[in-house]
């Protein structure tokens, strides 16, 4: 593990974490101390570095997570509780939120709920309990992934990398929109609409729906959905897929007890009806 010398600060910061140049900067320049500020500012502006907020109330764990993420090339800020986390989220822009579910003050669940009201920030939840119910609850509220303590740093970094990659998808070849009855899925615009009205899907919900729509007419296995949407290291977390399918159904199915668009093949996976092709 890479260890920074005592007293040395990481050279990179989140893009908006450095104060704008103003009177304080001018005073330092007039005092003959511009070189350090210029160097740090220029490096901040010229180097694109993904920034992660680590929210963990246990100091040793917070330090371990932050140091390993920095050693892997990420810019990191950390918070010891939910109040501090919400303040940082309001003041700065982050690419990923690493959020402990059990904290004093506003809990991780409360922070997650607040974040999901107004942004599409990828969220990886951390928890000391591995109960299935807790995982489903976190995913149902909008978490993108969930890791149970104790976990290996290599596993955590792999999940972080997968989430960041999914949050900034590469270009795809053009593909006609999926249309079936009142449902339309536009892969290019990354929008879904029902009877002409836009469906308010989260980024991850759209990815699940879009993957099933691209494979419409055939059964898609739980493992296939997991690996396509969450990453190749997944395969056994079928509760992830189930949770997101239920969330999507609440938004697109007129009758969730008898779905028309997202159909279940019990014990196997899901399928969507083949699209209707205009004559």
N, C-alpha and C positions, 0 to 999 in steps of 0.2 A: 504494500500500500504506500502511495506517495505521501510524504509528510512534509508540510511547510515548516521552515525554520521559525522559531519563536519570534513573534513581533513582525513577521513579514506578512503583508496583506496580499491577497490574490490580485494580480495585475488587471484582470478584466472585471468589469461591472455590468449590471443590466444596463441596457441602452439609456433608460430614463432615470437611472439611479444617481447620475452625476448632476449637481445643480447647474442651472443655466449660468453662463458667464454674465456677471453683472458687476455691481459695485465692489463686492468682495474680491472678485477676480482682478479688477482694476487696481485695487489697493495692493494686492500681492505682486502684480506686474510692476507697479511703481516702486515696490520695495526690492525689485531685482530677483523675484522668484517665479518667473513664468515658465521655466523649462519643464519642471515636473508636471505642472498643470496641463501644459500644452501636450506633453507626451501622453498623459493618461486620457485626456479628452480625445485626442486623435485616435488612440488605440480603441477607445470606446466606440467612436463613430465609424471606424474603418473595418473593424472585425465583427462579423455577424456571429453572435454566440447565443445559443438558446439559454434562456434564464428560467431557473426552477425555484419555486418557493417551497421550503421544507417546514412543515408545521408539526412539531413534536415537543411534548412537554418534558420528556426525560432528557436531561442535558447530555449524558453520554451517547445516547442513541442519535440525538440531533447532531452532535459533533461528528459521529461516525458517518452518518448519511451525507452531511454537507461536505466533509473532506473527500469522500469517495466520488461524489458527483463532480466536485471541482477537479479532482485528479483525472476524471474521464472527459474533461474539456467543457463542462457546463459552468455558466455563471450561476451563483447560488445566493439566495437570501434565506434567512431562517426566522422563525417565530416560535415562541415558547407557549403560546396559548391562542385561543380563537380571536380574542380582541385584537392582539397584535397582528394576527394574520389578516383580518379584515381591513385594518388600517393600511397595511402594505399593499393589499390587493387594490384598494381604492387609489393609492398614490402611484403605483407602478404597473407596468405591463409584464406578464409572465407567460411562458410557453407551456408550463406544466405546474400543477399543484400536487405536492406529496403531502397527504393529510392524515394525521393520526385520528382515529375515530373516537378515542376516549381521552378527553382533556378536561381540565378544570375550566370554569367559565363557559363561554359558548363552546359546545362540543364540536367534534368534527362533523357530526351529522348536521348541526345547525349552520356551520360554516358552508358545508356543501349545499344546503338548501338555499342559502343566501346567494352563493355564487351562481347557482343554476337559474336564478330568477332573471339574471341579466347578461350572462356571457357564456361562451362555448369553450371555456378553459378546460383542457383535459385534466382529469383528477384521478390520481392513484391513491386509494385508501390503504392505510396501515392499521392493523388491529392485533391485539394480543389474544383474541379469542377466535376460534375457527368454526364457530357454529354456522351452519348453512343458512339459518334464518337471518343472521347479521349480514352475510354476504348478499343475500337476495335483497334485503332492505337497502343496503348501500347502493347496489346496482339500480334498484328501482327508483331511487331518488336522483340518479343521474351520474353516479360514479362510473368511470370508464374501466377501471380495473380494481383489484382487491388483493392485497398480500397479507398473509397471516404471519405474525412473529412466532418463533424465530424464523428468519429467512436468510438465504445466502445473498451476499452482496452481488455476486454474478447474476443471480436470478433477478434481483431488483433492477440492476442496470439494464438487463435485457428487456424487461418490461417497460422501463422508462424509454428506452430507444424505440421500442415498437409503438408506444403511444405517440411519441413525437413524430415518428415517421407517418403514422396514420393521420395526424393532425395537419400534415402538409403533404397531401398526396401528389404524386407525380402526374403528368399529363396522360390522359387515356386517349385511345383512338376514338373517333366519332362513333356514336351508337344511337340508333333511333330510340326515342322515348318509349317506355313501356306503357301500353294502354289496355285496360280491361274494364269493361263497364264504366263506372264513374271514376275509376282510379287512373291517374297518370303519373309516371315517374320519369322526370327529366334528368338524365345522367349528366348532361353537360352543365345545366344550370344548378344541379344538385338540389332540386325541388321536387316535392310531391304535392299533388292536388287531388281533391275529391269533389267531383261535380263542379269543377272550375274554381274551387276555393282552396287556397294554399293550406296544407297541413303543417302545423308547427312542430316539426321534428328536430330533435337535437342532432348534432353531427353524427354521433355513433348510431342513433336510431336510423338515420338516413342510410348509413353504410350497410347496416343489416338488411334494410328493405331493398336497397339497390342491388346487393349481391343476390338476393333471392329473385328479384325481378330480372336480372341478367340471365339467370338460369331457369326462367319460367318454363313450366311444362315438364320439369323433371324433379325428382326428390333430391334434396340437398341434405347431406348428413350434418349432424351437429358439429362434428370435427371439421368439416369443410368450411362451415360458417365461421367457426372459431379461428381457424388458421388464415382465412381470407380477410377477416375484419380485425382480429386482435393480434395476429402474428403467428409465425410458424412454430413457436415454442408452446402453443396452446393445443389442447386436444381433448382433455378430460373434464373441462369446466362447462358441462352442458347446461348448468343452471344459469350461466351468463346468457346463453342464447334464449332459453326459456323466458327469462326476465325481460329481455328486450323485445321479444315477440309479443309478450303480453302488453307491454307499454305501447307498442305500435298498433296493436289491435284496438286498444282503447281509443285511438285517434282515427282509425280508418274503417273499422268494421261497424256496420249498422247493427249487427247482432253478434256479439262476441261469442255467444253460446253456439252459434252456427255460422262460423266465419266464411266469407266469400272470397277473400283475397289471400290470406295467409293460412294455408291448410296444414294440418298436422298429420304426419304418418307416424302413428304411435310407436315409440321405441326406436325410430329410425331418424326422423328429421322433419323438414318442412318443405313445402312446395307452393308455388304460385301458379295459377292457371296460365296456359299459353296465351300470349297477347292476341288481341283481335287485330288482324291486319286489314286495312282498308282495301276494298276492291279497286 
